């Protein structure tokens, strides 16, 4: 039974992901997991405590999101008084605590980062990480690269949420370029955007969105027009 489960581990991952609405990229590396489980005494595994699982799910789905929402509000409380501006001048500077309009070091230069990165700058790195046959980098491999930056987990989670445009738990070359771009932005001390700006949307997603909108508009137009069966005139 142990051998059967280990040989079928990837299918088990996919089944669990499907049943619970999880991204397959959040699961551990299949080979590493097999190696660890193969050398472990399975009789030592404790039975699942459903009550404890319910508490964990409540924490992940309710409590943690509430805490994350509070983080930006808490950081605002620690900004310096605007009276500091007078001491350093009104010009924006990397050294001033407060800038014109209340911007800080973490936001005054943010607009310079909110431009789409060039995917070709990251192609060699992307290929070296080993994308799958569909040209996508699974979450585990992308995660290994992202944690090398030493950024905190909450920042990396935010970056992944912004970069994984189609929310499939894997990254295309364009999405990987976004992730690396946002990592550099965060390492530069800039605040990440709350959502992906339209101008940073990967080209294929933009094209798909525009095509979809165009189809809907055409359908609406056709619905609103009636053609005379006699002479073809639009009524």
C-alpha positions as CSV (number, residue, x, y, z in Angstrom):
1,X,0.0,0.0,0.0
2,X,2.9,2.3,0.9
3,X,4.6,1.7,-2.5
4,X,1.3,2.2,-4.3
5,X,0.6,5.6,-2.6
6,X,4.2,6.8,-3.3
7,X,4.1,5.9,-6.9
8,X,0.7,7.7,-7.3
9,X,1.8,10.7,-5.2
10,X,1.4,13.3,-7.9
11,X,-2.2,12.1,-8.7
12,X,-3.0,12.4,-5.0
13,X,-1.7,15.9,-4.9
14,X,-3.9,16.8,-7.9
15,X,-6.9,15.2,-6.3
16,X,-6.5,17.1,-3.1
17,X,-5.9,20.3,-4.9
18,X,-9.1,19.8,-7.0
19,X,-11.2,18.8,-4.0
20,X,-10.1,21.8,-1.8
21,X,-9.6,24.5,-4.4
22,X,-5.8,24.6,-3.9
23,X,-3.1,25.6,-6.4
24,X,-0.9,22.6,-7.4
25,X,2.1,24.9,-7.1
26,X,1.6,25.2,-3.3
27,X,2.4,21.5,-2.9
28,X,5.9,20.3,-2.0
29,X,8.2,18.9,-4.7
30,X,7.1,15.4,-5.6
31,X,10.5,13.8,-5.7
32,X,11.6,15.3,-2.3
33,X,8.3,14.3,-0.7
34,X,8.7,10.7,-2.0
35,X,12.2,10.5,-0.6
36,X,11.1,11.7,2.8
37,X,8.0,9.5,3.0
38,X,9.9,6.4,1.8
39,X,12.2,6.5,4.8
40,X,9.5,7.4,7.4
41,X,7.6,4.9,9.6
42,X,4.0,5.5,8.5
43,X,2.7,3.9,11.7
44,X,3.8,7.0,13.5
45,X,1.4,9.2,11.6
46,X,-1.4,10.4,13.9
47,X,-5.0,10.2,13.0
48,X,-6.5,13.4,11.5
49,X,-8.2,15.6,14.1
50,X,-11.1,17.2,12.2
51,X,-11.7,19.8,14.9
52,X,-8.1,21.0,14.8
53,X,-8.4,21.2,11.0
54,X,-11.5,23.3,11.3
55,X,-9.6,25.7,13.6
56,X,-6.7,25.9,11.1
57,X,-9.1,26.6,8.2
58,X,-10.8,29.3,10.1
59,X,-7.4,30.9,10.9
60,X,-6.3,30.7,7.2
61,X,-9.6,31.8,5.6
62,X,-10.8,34.4,8.2
63,X,-8.2,35.5,10.7
64,X,-5.1,35.8,8.5
65,X,-6.9,37.8,5.8
66,X,-8.1,40.2,8.4
67,X,-4.6,40.7,9.7
68,X,-3.2,41.2,6.2
69,X,-5.8,43.9,5.5
70,X,-4.7,45.7,8.7
71,X,-1.0,45.8,7.8
72,X,-1.2,48.9,5.4
73,X,-3.4,50.8,7.9
74,X,-0.9,50.1,10.8
75,X,2.1,51.2,8.7
76,X,0.3,54.5,8.0
77,X,0.2,55.3,11.7
78,X,4.0,55.4,11.8
79,X,4.6,58.0,9.1
80,X,6.3,61.1,10.3
81,X,4.5,64.4,10.6
82,X,4.5,66.6,7.5
83,X,6.4,69.3,9.5
84,X,9.5,67.4,8.7
85,X,9.2,68.6,5.1
86,X,10.1,72.1,6.1
87,X,13.4,70.9,7.6
88,X,14.5,69.1,4.4
89,X,12.8,71.1,1.7
90,X,9.9,70.4,-0.6
91,X,11.7,68.5,-3.3
92,X,11.3,64.7,-3.6
93,X,14.5,63.0,-2.5
94,X,15.5,59.4,-1.5
95,X,16.7,60.9,1.8
96,X,13.6,62.9,2.8
97,X,11.1,61.2,5.2
98,X,8.1,62.9,3.8
99,X,7.7,64.2,0.2
100,X,5.2,66.5,-1.5
101,X,1.7,65.2,-1.2
102,X,2.6,63.0,1.7
103,X,4.6,60.4,-0.3
104,X,7.3,58.5,1.5
105,X,10.5,56.6,0.4
106,X,8.2,53.6,-0.1
107,X,5.9,55.3,-2.6
108,X,7.5,58.5,-4.1
109,X,9.3,56.6,-6.9
110,X,6.8,53.8,-7.3
111,X,5.4,55.0,-10.6
112,X,8.8,54.4,-12.2
113,X,8.4,50.7,-11.4
114,X,4.9,50.3,-12.6
115,X,5.8,49.6,-16.2
116,X,5.7,46.2,-17.9
117,X,9.1,44.4,-17.8
118,X,10.7,43.0,-20.9
119,X,10.2,39.1,-20.8
120,X,13.4,38.7,-22.9
121,X,15.4,40.0,-20.0
122,X,14.3,36.9,-18.0
123,X,14.1,34.2,-20.7
124,X,17.5,32.6,-20.0
125,X,16.8,32.5,-16.3
126,X,13.3,31.1,-16.9
127,X,14.5,28.3,-19.2
128,X,17.2,27.3,-16.7
129,X,14.6,26.7,-14.1
130,X,12.9,24.1,-16.3
131,X,9.4,25.0,-17.4
132,X,7.1,22.2,-18.2
133,X,5.9,21.1,-21.7
134,X,3.2,23.8,-21.6
135,X,5.9,26.4,-21.2
136,X,5.0,27.1,-17.5
137,X,7.1,27.1,-14.4
138,X,5.4,25.1,-11.6
139,X,5.0,26.9,-8.3
140,X,7.6,24.8,-6.4
141,X,10.4,25.6,-8.9
142,X,9.4,29.3,-9.0
143,X,9.2,29.4,-5.2
144,X,12.7,28.0,-4.8
145,X,14.0,30.9,-6.9
146,X,11.9,33.6,-5.2
147,X,12.9,32.6,-1.7
148,X,16.5,33.3,-2.6
149,X,15.7,37.0,-2.4
150,X,15.2,36.7,1.4
151,X,12.0,38.7,1.2
152,X,9.4,37.9,3.9
153,X,6.8,35.3,3.0
154,X,3.9,37.8,3.0
155,X,5.8,40.0,0.4
156,X,6.5,36.9,-1.8
157,X,2.8,35.9,-1.4
158,X,1.7,39.3,-2.6
159,X,4.2,39.2,-5.5
160,X,2.9,35.8,-6.6
161,X,-0.7,37.0,-6.4
162,X,0.2,39.9,-8.7
163,X,2.3,37.9,-11.2
164,X,0.1,34.8,-11.5
165,X,-2.4,36.6,-13.8
166,X,-4.4,33.5,-14.8
167,X,-4.3,32.1,-11.2
168,X,-3.3,28.6,-12.3
169,X,-0.5,28.1,-9.7
170,X,2.2,28.3,-12.4
171,X,4.1,31.1,-14.2
172,X,4.5,31.7,-17.9
173,X,7.6,33.6,-19.1
174,X,5.7,36.9,-19.0
175,X,4.3,36.1,-15.5
176,X,7.8,35.1,-14.3
177,X,9.1,38.5,-15.6
178,X,6.4,40.2,-13.6
179,X,7.4,38.3,-10.5
180,X,11.1,39.2,-10.8
181,X,10.2,42.8,-11.6
182,X,8.1,43.1,-8.4
183,X,10.8,41.4,-6.4
184,X,13.3,44.1,-7.6
185,X,10.7,46.7,-6.8
186,X,10.3,45.5,-3.3
187,X,14.0,45.1,-2.7
188,X,14.3,48.8,-3.8
189,X,12.0,49.7,-0.9
190,X,8.9,50.5,-2.9
191,X,5.4,49.6,-1.9
192,X,3.8,47.0,-4.2
193,X,0.5,47.9,-6.0
194,X,-2.7,46.5,-4.6
195,X,-3.5,45.0,-8.0
196,X,-1.8,44.6,-11.3
197,X,-1.9,47.8,-13.2
198,X,-3.5,47.5,-16.7
199,X,-0.3,48.7,-18.4
200,X,1.6,45.8,-16.8
201,X,-0.8,43.1,-18.0
202,X,1.1,40.4,-20.1
203,X,0.4,40.9,-23.8
204,X,-1.5,37.6,-24.3
205,X,-3.9,38.4,-21.4
206,X,-4.5,41.9,-22.7
207,X,-5.2,40.5,-26.2
208,X,-7.6,37.9,-24.8
209,X,-9.4,40.5,-22.7
210,X,-9.7,42.9,-25.6
211,X,-10.9,40.1,-27.9
212,X,-13.5,39.0,-25.3
213,X,-14.7,42.6,-24.9
214,X,-14.9,43.0,-28.6
215,X,-17.0,39.9,-29.0
216,X,-19.4,41.0,-26.3
217,X,-19.7,44.4,-27.9
218,X,-20.4,42.9,-31.3
219,X,-23.0,40.5,-29.9
220,X,-24.7,43.4,-28.1
221,X,-24.7,45.4,-31.4
222,X,-26.3,42.5,-33.3
223,X,-29.0,42.1,-30.7
224,X,-29.9,45.8,-30.9
225,X,-30.2,45.7,-34.7
226,X,-33.1,44.2,-36.8
227,X,-32.9,43.7,-40.5
228,X,-35.8,44.0,-42.8
229,X,-36.5,40.7,-44.7
230,X,-37.6,42.7,-47.8
231,X,-34.7,45.0,-48.6
232,X,-32.0,44.2,-46.0
233,X,-32.3,47.6,-44.4
234,X,-31.5,48.0,-40.7
235,X,-34.6,48.9,-38.7
